[in-house]
Amino acid sequence: MLTPGSTTCATLAPGATCTLTGTYVVQQSDVDAGKIDNTASVASTQVTTPVTDSVSTPIAAAPALTLDKQAPTGSLTVGSTLTYTVVATNAGNITQSAVTVSDPMLTPGSTTCATLAPGATCTLTGTYVVQQSDVDAGKIDNTASVASTQVTTPVTDSVSTPIAAAPALTLDKQAPTGSFTVGSTPDLHGRRNKREQHHPECGHGQRSHAHTGLDHLCNARSGRHMHPHRYLCRPAERCRRGQD
């Protein structure tokens, strides 16, 4: 297992020693196993059956995961689709298995990496459709998590994405309906003034004084005075009876 893997002493007097010094590069498999097992042997012309000795060097396991939920990309308007990226990293010293990154708010809501070596990443990419409740709240709060066989307590990360409020109102005042002649009353609901009535006494070419309170002749040809506010006379139109 060492480099060099052997050494030979030509002769060895009683009580003397023959030493092999070698090196070994620790492998990830050793760390995953939690130890390094190694066996050496020695034999000679006189001792043909090898004499062996073994040593087991423990390696402490330190499984760890980190999680980075990145800010979404996309328009922050109702009905728009945001894309989230959640990256889990094996921050420990052993290979981890069944590494699952979850975010129930996204579609898809999770992804699983069968194994994850130290320093490697497992990424979940998902989408979310902005709701009116998010805009009303002024933000989107979201939390993702990751766990594995070796790290059973989920590691979480949250991100809050602000949404700027833009309150606004519009107003539409519609044009009235009805007659647009002197003394008429336009009706915003499209109904004519039912209190007005035609009166045969009124001639053409007279002015209406229903809103002035003056007692004028309604019909110049008849020479009769009409009661104020009783008849409404309009130019080029018959008089209509009304109430003030």
Secondary structure, DSSP 8 states (H G I E B T S, - for coil): --BS-----S---TT-------B----HHHHHHTEEEEEEEE--SS--S-EEEEEEEE------EEEEE---BS--STT-EEEEEEEEEE-SSS-EEEEEEE-TTSBS-EEEEEEE-TT-EEEEEEEEE--HHHHHHTEEEEEEEEE-SS--S-EEEEEEEE--------------BS--STT---BTTS---TT-EEETT--TT----TTTT---EEETTTTEE--TTTEEEETTEEEEE---
